[in-house]
């Protein structure tokens, strides 16, 4: 029984899942049973994927012991560049989407190269990139009347309760969840973040792993931005994604991802993102001032770190007791 309890505790995101269930029940009671109405569920399932896709990329990067504060700007860069190219070049919509994602990949590559080979902390590199990319986004602002020519239905078609974006979200989740938890590359990511020097001694290409995680994080951010721009009718505002970097880091931490690398999961990313969107939506339905949303995020970050730390210590205590029992038996 204790071993089963330890296994549950060791799973990243369990504490966030418990908090999520409690918050869902609280909002359902506080709103007089309106929170779980079909329209509100559809709304949450519509806005969850756009944040969740970004959070998955950030979680994988944090497992590798790096940060990316430029995800909000990259979130705006891909759709803005896509829109600019479509308005000013003869390129077809699919080509502009590809180039928008390629630009995001380039941002991730630059972030990774500067962090790894110039030995600049990723916090500083990506903070600078946040401002650089945002200025590029503002410079690319353009207006056109050809938004309906984009293949928006392929990404956001409304099936009723869910949209195509939710299917993309689930697909990305399953693929990256398999890669992270069932492949050698996933083991390399955990080893790189958990014990970098030991991973290098084992022959793991630590630098390439980290750069790959940076690029993946940026591409997912750009892709999520494209989805949100399509949901907005194919138009992009220059402030798109502003402040998102704080929300995704909050979702990652609340979802159980360690700040110092080597620990986290895709499940935790999903739960953390859903928790953020649930609180945001619940506050709106409850007519709570928006200022308290930021307060809730701050409290959740601090609380999640404290709870996850205590749970991990508890799990280590169970492990130590087990080893002690084995020695006594022996």
C-alpha positions in Angstrom: 0.0 0.0 0.0 2.8 2.4 0.9 4.6 1.6 -2.4 1.4 2.4 -4.3 1.1 5.6 -2.4 4.7 6.5 -3.1 4.2 5.8 -6.9 1.2 8.1 -6.9 3.0 10.9 -5.0 6.0 10.5 -7.4 3.8 11.2 -10.4 4.2 14.9 -11.4 0.9 16.8 -11.5 -1.0 14.7 -8.9 -1.2 17.6 -6.4 -2.3 19.9 -9.3 -5.0 17.3 -10.2 -6.3 17.3 -6.7 -6.4 21.1 -6.6 -8.1 21.2 -10.0 -10.9 18.8 -8.8 -11.5 20.9 -5.7 -11.6 24.2 -7.7 -14.0 22.7 -10.2 -16.3 21.7 -7.4 -16.0 25.1 -5.7 -16.9 27.0 -8.9 -19.8 24.6 -9.6 -21.2 25.4 -6.1 -20.4 29.1 -6.2 -22.0 29.6 -9.6 -25.2 27.7 -8.6 -24.5 24.8 -10.9 -23.8 26.9 -14.0 -20.1 26.2 -14.3 -20.6 22.7 -15.8 -23.2 23.8 -18.4 -22.4 22.7 -21.9 -21.6 26.2 -23.2 -19.0 26.8 -20.5 -17.4 23.4 -21.0 -17.1 24.1 -24.7 -15.5 27.4 -23.9 -12.9 25.9 -21.6 -12.1 23.2 -24.2 -11.7 25.9 -26.8 -9.2 28.0 -24.9 -7.3 25.1 -23.2 -5.4 23.8 -26.2 -3.8 27.2 -27.1 -2.2 27.5 -23.6 -1.7 23.7 -23.2 0.4 23.4 -26.4 2.8 26.1 -25.2 3.0 24.6 -21.7 4.0 21.2 -23.0 7.0 22.8 -24.8 7.9 24.8 -21.7 7.7 21.8 -19.5 10.0 19.7 -21.7 12.5 22.6 -21.8 12.3 22.9 -18.0 12.9 19.2 -17.6 16.1 19.8 -19.5 16.9 22.6 -16.9 16.3 25.6 -19.1 13.8 28.4 -19.4 12.2 30.3 -22.2 10.7 33.7 -21.4 10.2 34.6 -25.1 7.3 32.1 -25.7 4.7 34.9 -25.5 6.5 36.9 -28.2 7.0 33.8 -30.4 3.4 33.1 -29.9 2.7 36.3 -31.8 5.6 36.1 -34.2 4.5 33.1 -36.2 0.9 34.3 -37.0 2.1 37.9 -37.6 4.8 36.8 -40.0 2.3 34.4 -41.7 -0.1 37.3 -42.2 2.5 39.7 -43.4 3.9 37.2 -46.0 0.5 36.4 -47.2 -0.4 40.1 -47.7 2.9 41.1 -49.3 4.1 38.1 -51.3 2.6 35.7 -53.8 3.1 32.7 -51.4 0.1 30.5 -50.8 -1.4 30.2 -47.2 0.3 26.8 -46.5 3.7 28.3 -47.4 3.2 31.2 -45.1 2.2 28.9 -42.2 5.3 26.9 -42.7 7.5 30.0 -42.8 5.9 31.3 -39.7 6.7 28.0 -37.9 10.3 28.1 -39.4 10.7 31.6 -37.9 9.7 30.2 -34.5 12.2 27.4 -34.9 14.9 30.0 -35.7 14.1 31.8 -32.5 14.5 28.6 -30.5 17.8 27.8 -32.3 19.2 31.2 -31.5 18.1 30.9 -27.9 19.7 27.5 -27.6 23.0 28.4 -29.3 23.5 31.5 -27.2 22.6 29.6 -24.0 24.8 26.6 -24.7 27.8 27.9 -26.6 28.1 31.4 -25.1 27.2 30.1 -21.6 24.7 32.9 -21.0 21.8 31.8 -18.7 18.7 31.0 -20.6 16.7 33.3 -18.4 18.8 36.3 -19.7 18.9 35.1 -23.3 15.2 34.6 -23.6 14.4 37.8 -21.7 16.3 39.7 -24.3 14.7 37.7 -27.1 11.3 38.5 -25.6 11.8 42.2 -26.4 13.6 41.6 -29.8 10.8 39.4 -31.1 8.1 41.6 -29.8 9.6 44.6 -31.6 9.7 42.5 -34.8 6.0 41.6 -34.3 5.1 45.3 -34.0 7.1 46.1 -37.2 5.3 43.4 -39.1 1.8 44.6 -38.3 -0.2 44.8 -41.5 -3.8 44.8 -42.5 -5.4 42.8 -45.3 -8.8 41.5 -46.3 -7.8 38.0 -47.3 -8.1 36.3 -43.9 -10.8 33.9 -45.2 -8.3 32.4 -47.6 -6.4 30.7 -44.8 -7.2 27.0 -44.2 -8.7 27.9 -40.8 -11.1 25.0 -40.7 -8.2 22.5 -40.8 -7.1 23.9 -37.4 -10.2 25.3 -35.7 -13.2 23.6 -37.3 -16.1 23.6 -34.8 -17.4 20.0 -34.2 -19.8 21.2 -31.4 -18.3 20.5 -28.0 -14.8 20.6 -29.3 -12.8 22.2 -32.1 -10.2 20.8 -34.4 -7.6 22.6 -32.3 -8.5 20.3 -29.4 -7.7 17.3 -31.6 -4.4 18.9 -32.6 -3.7 19.4 -28.9 -4.5 15.8 -28.0 -2.4 14.5 -30.9 0.6 16.7 -29.9 0.2 15.5 -26.3 0.1 11.8 -27.2 3.2 12.1 -29.5 5.3 14.1 -27.1 4.1 12.1 -24.1 5.3 9.0 -25.9 8.6 10.6 -26.9 9.3 12.0 -23.4 8.3 8.9 -21.4 8.9 6.0 -23.8 12.0 6.8 -25.9 15.7 7.2 -25.5 15.4 10.8 -26.4 13.0 11.3 -23.6 15.5 9.6 -21.2 18.2 11.9 -22.5 16.1 15.0 -21.7 15.5 13.8 -18.1 19.2 12.9 -17.7 20.3 16.2 -19.2 18.2 18.1 -16.7 18.8 15.9 -13.7 22.5 15.1 -13.9 24.1 17.0 -16.7 27.7 16.0 -16.0 26.7 12.3 -15.6 24.7 12.5 -18.9 27.8 13.9 -20.7 30.0 11.1 -19.3 27.4 8.6 -20.6 27.8 10.0 -24.1 24.5 11.8 -24.3 24.7 14.8 -26.6 23.6 17.2 -24.0 24.1 20.3 -26.1 22.0 19.0 -29.0 19.3 17.8 -26.6 19.0 21.2 -25.1 19.0 23.0 -28.4 16.3 20.6 -29.7 14.2 21.4 -26.6 14.5 25.1 -27.2 13.5 24.7 -30.8 10.5 22.4 -29.9 9.4 24.9 -27.3 9.4 27.8 -29.8 7.7 25.9 -32.6 4.9 24.8 -30.3 4.5 28.4 -29.2 4.3 29.6 -32.8 1.8 26.9 -33.7 -0.4 27.7 -30.7 -0.3 31.4 -31.8 -1.4 30.5 -35.3 -4.3 28.5 -33.9 -5.4 31.4 -31.7 -5.1 33.8 -34.7 -7.4 31.6 -36.7 -9.9 31.5 -33.9 -9.9 35.3 -34.0 -10.7 35.2 -37.7 -7.2 35.2 -39.1 -6.1 38.6 -37.8 -3.3 39.2 -35.3 -2.9 42.0 -32.8 0.7 43.1 -31.9 0.0 42.5 -28.2 -1.0 38.8 -28.8 0.6 36.6 -26.2 1.8 39.4 -23.9 2.2 38.1 -20.4 1.8 34.5 -21.6 5.3 33.5 -20.4 4.2 34.0 -16.8 1.1 31.9 -17.2 2.9 29.0 -18.9 5.6 29.0 -16.2 2.9 29.1 -13.6 1.1 26.2 -15.3 4.4 24.2 -15.5 5.3 24.7 -11.9 1.8 24.0 -10.6 1.8 20.9 -12.8 4.7 19.5 -10.8 7.7 20.4 -13.1 10.8 21.0 -11.1 12.5 24.4 -11.4 15.9 22.8 -11.4 15.3 20.2 -14.1 15.0 16.5 -14.3 11.4 16.2 -13.1 8.1 16.8 -14.8 5.6 15.2 -17.1 3.2 15.9 -20.0 0.3 15.0 -17.6 1.5 17.7 -15.3 1.6 20.2 -18.2 -2.0 19.3 -19.2 -3.4 19.6 -15.7 -1.4 22.8 -15.0 -2.7 24.5 -18.2 -6.3 23.4 -17.5 -6.0 24.7 -14.0 -5.0 28.1 -15.2 -7.8 28.3 -17.7 -10.3 27.0 -15.2 -9.5 29.6 -12.7 -9.5 32.3 -15.3 -12.9 31.2 -16.6 -14.3 30.6 -13.1 -13.4 34.1 -11.9 -15.1 35.6 -14.9 -18.3 33.6 -14.3 -18.2 34.4 -10.6 -17.6 38.1 -11.4 -14.5 38.3 -9.4 -12.2 41.2 -10.3 -9.5 40.2 -12.8 -6.8 41.5 -10.5 -7.4 38.5 -8.2 -6.5 36.2 -11.0 -2.9 37.2 -10.8 -3.1 36.9 -7.0 -4.4 33.3 -7.5 -1.6 32.5 -9.9 1.0 33.7 -7.4 -0.5 31.8 -4.5 -0.7 28.7 -6.6 2.9 28.9 -7.7 4.1 29.2 -4.1 1.7 26.7 -2.8 2.5 24.2 -5.6 6.2 24.4 -4.9 5.7 23.9 -1.2 3.2 21.0 -1.6 5.4 19.2 -4.3 8.5 19.6 -2.1 6.7 18.1 0.9 5.3 15.2 -1.2 8.7 14.4 -2.7 10.2 14.4 0.8 7.4 12.1 2.0 8.1 9.8 -1.0 11.8 9.7 -0.1 10.9 8.9 3.4 8.8 5.9 2.3 11.7 4.8 0.0 14.2 5.1 2.9 11.9 3.1 5.2 11.6 0.4 2.6 15.4 0.1 2.2 15.8 0.0 6.0 13.3 -2.8 6.2 15.2 -4.8 3.6 18.5 -4.4 5.5 16.8 -5.5 8.7 15.4 -8.6 7.0 18.7 -9.3 5.4 
